Amino acid sequence: INAFIVSVICIGLLKKKSFNSNEKILLFLGCSRFAYFCIIWVRAFILIIYPWLYYVNSIPQLSSATHSFLNFSHLWVSSGLSVFYCIKIANFRHSCFNFLKAKIDRIVPWLLLGSVLLSLSISILLYNITGELTCNSNTTTLGNFWKLRFKMDKNYLSILFINGFGFATAFLAVIFSALLLLFSLYRHKRRMQANSVKNVSMEAHIKAMKSILSFFFLYSLNFTASVLSLVYISKKENPLVLFITALQYIFPSIHSLILIFSNPKLEKTLRRTLLCVKCKVCS
């Protein structure tokens, strides 16, 4: 799904030599999610085929840091997409909102860069914390047991706080975008009550509202699963952990699928591709 988004946008870029801010966000989001699923498959492959690699120094830290970097990158960029829709479509008379609306196309590259830098800083922190956990776990002296236990609990609390901060930031961005767009739609509908014909702005509001509400529903499930995964981080034998992990991995795929069907260009290309595949299979 994400490879399809990236390929369609890249082909369009080669044809028209330029792409808009929405396509920039979708391209970055598709690349980060494609890499995110690749690292998940690589980690699963190593865990099953070569589990002894996780006992090699720096391998667990590097794996965890890379996973966190890609996870937070696609999470914040997807929430930034909701903010982008809100700023582009919502109508407010506040000077700050009008400034953002006028400069949003210039802000998008900095938004993507900020997401990358923030994700990189968090992954470096997690790399250091995981390294301390690995070093501490190698200490088996009985006299240092309580000291070791305190250090591990302290590091786990740091991991919980960092991951919770990342999940909560993205979730709050989606919530505020949905509320602002809903309020803008309500105000716009009140202005248009005298006119029985729907104008372009009204249709754009409704279309964006459907997308962001679906994002909000998915983010709610993902946020709940993320919190539960942090709660059950030390209970790997619990069957609930498998369900929670499945929810976390399903979220990027369903979200990308919604992005395809909410984008006319991507939806048209997908339908054309499926039709060609169907014709070849039938023939």
N, C-alpha and C positions, 0 to 999 in steps of 0.2 A: 504493500500500500504506500509506504513512504518512498520507496524507490520509484513508484509510478509518479508521485507528486514531483519529485526531483527531476525525473526525465522529461516530463511534460513542460516544466518551467524552463529547463535548460534548452530544450528544442525551440520553445518560443523565444528565448533570448538570442539564439543563433539566427532566427528568422528576422526579428525586428530590432536586434542590436541594443535593446533597452528593456527594462522592466520596472513596474511601479513598486511602491512601498509594500503593498499587500503581497506581491510575488516575492519580494526580498525576505519577508518574514516566513512565508510558506517554504521557500527554498532552504533557509537556514533551519527551520523546524524539521523539514523532511530529512536533511542531512544529519542533524543531531539525533533524531529518532532512529534512523537507519544504523548509525554507529552504535547507538544505545543497545539495539537488539543484537547487533554483531558481538558486542562485548559480553552480553548475557550468554549467547551461544558458546563463545570461546570459554567463558568461566565454567559453564556446565560441561563442556567437552573435557576441559582439564580436570575438573573434579571427578569425572567418571573414569577417564582413561589414564590420566597421570595425576592421581591425588597427592603423590609425594612432592609435587612441585610447590604445594602450599606450605611445605615445611622449609622451603628454601628462603633464606633471608631476603627481605624486600619484595618478594612476590605477592604475599597477601596485602601488604600496604599499597603496592602499585595497582593491584586489581581493584581494591576498594576505592582508591582515589579516582581511578578512571571511571568506574561505575558511577560514583557520586557526581563527578564533573558532567558527564553526559546526561545523567538523570536530572540534575538541577538546571542544566542548559535548556533542555526541551521543556521542562516544567515552567520556567520563567518566561521563555519566549512564547509559549502557548498562552500564558496569562497576559503577556504583553500584546498578543493578537486581540484579545478581548478588549483591552484598553484602547487599542488602535481603532477597532470598530466603534467603540463608544465615542471617542473624540471625533471621528470622521462623520458620524451620523447624528449624534445628539445635538440639540440646539439649546444653548444657554446664552444669556446676555452678559455674563461675567467677563471682565476684561482678560483674566488669566486663562479662562477656557477658550476665548477667542484667539488668544496668542498661541495656545497649543494647537488649535485647529488650523491656524495659518502656517505654523512651523512643523507640523507633524511629519511631513515627508523628509525634512532635514533631521528630525529627532530620531527617526527609525534606525539609521545606522549606529547612532550612539547608544540607542536602547539595546541593540544586539551586542555591541561591544561591551556595554556594561554588564549584560547577562553573562557573557563569556568570562570577563574578569572576576565577577563576583563568584561564579561557579568554580573558577580556577583557585581563588583564594580559599574557598570552603574545602575543596578537594585537597589542597596543601595542608590545611589544618587537620583534616581527617587522616591524611597520610602520616603526619607526625604522631597523632594520637594512636593510630593503629600500630605504628612502630613501637611506641611505648608499651602498648599491651602485649605485643609479641616478645619484647625484651623482658617484661615483667613476668610473663608466663613461663619463661625459661628458668626462673629462680625457684629452686625447690628446697631451699634451706628452711628447716622447721622454725628457726628463730625469727625469720623474716616473714612468716605466714600472714600475721595480722596486718603488717605494713603493706605487704603485697596485695592483700584483699582490699585495703583502703584505696590504694592506687588504682586498682582495676575498677572499683566502684566509681571513683572520681572520673576516670577516663570514659566509662560508659555513660555517666551523666553528661559529660561534655559532648559525646556523640549524639545523645538524645536531644540535647539543647540545639545543636547545630542543625540536625535534620528537621527538628520541629520548627525552627526559625525559617528554613527554606520552604517547607510545605505550607506553613501559615502565611508567609508573604505572598506566595502565588495564589492561594485560596482567597485571601482578602482582596487582592487585585481584581479577581473575577467577580467577587461579591459586589464591590463598589461599582464596577463597570455595569453589571446587571441592574443595580438599583438606579444609577444615573440614567441609563438608557430607558428604563421603565418609567421614570419620572418625566423624562423628555417626551416619551411617547404619549403619556397621559396629558401633558400640557398641549402637545400638538393636536391630539384628538379633540380636546375641548375647543381649540381654535377652529377646527374643521367641521364642527357639528352642523353648522349652517349649510355646509356644502356637502351634497350627497355623493359627489364623485371623489374617489380617492386620488390624491395627487402622488407624484413620484416620491416625495419626502416621506409620506405616510407608508408607502409600500417598502421603502428602504428601512424605515424604523421597524416595521413588523418582521421583515426578513432578518435583520440584524438581531432583533429580540429573540427570535426563534433559535438562532445560532448560539447566542450567549446563554440563553436558558438551558440549552442542551449542554453547553460547556459547564455551566454551573452544576447541573445534575451529575455530570461525569466527575467534576472536581470534588463534589461532595463525597461521592463513593471513593475516589482516590485518596482524599484527605482522611476519611474514616479508616480506610485500609492502611494508610501510612502510619496513623497513630496506633492502630492495633498491632502493626508490625514492630513498632518501637516497644510496645508493652510486652509482646511475646518474643522479644529478641533472643532471650535465653532459653526458650522452650521449643526447640526445633523438632521434638518428637510429637508435638501437639498437632492433630489433624487440622485444626483451625488455621495453622500457619500456611498450609498448602493453599487453602481457599483465599487467604489474605494476599499471598504472593501472586496468585492467578489474577485477582482483581487489579493489582498494581501493574501487571504486565498487559492486561487487556485494555486498560485506560488509553495508552498512546495509540493503539491500533484503532479503536472505535472513534477516538477524537479525530484522527487523521481521515477516517472514512467520512465523518460528518463534514470535515473541511472540503472533501472532494465534492460531495453532493450540495454543499452550499456555495460552491464556486461554479458558475456556468461553463467556463472554459474547461475545467477539469472534469466536470460531469459529462460534458459533450464528448470529450476525448475518451473517457472511460466507456461510455455507451457505444461509441464507434469501435473501440478495441474489442469489447465483448461481442459485438455483432460480427466482426471479422473472425474472431475465434470460433463462434457458433457456426458460421458458414463453412469454415475449414473442417470442423469436426463432422458436420452433416455430410459434406462432400466426401 
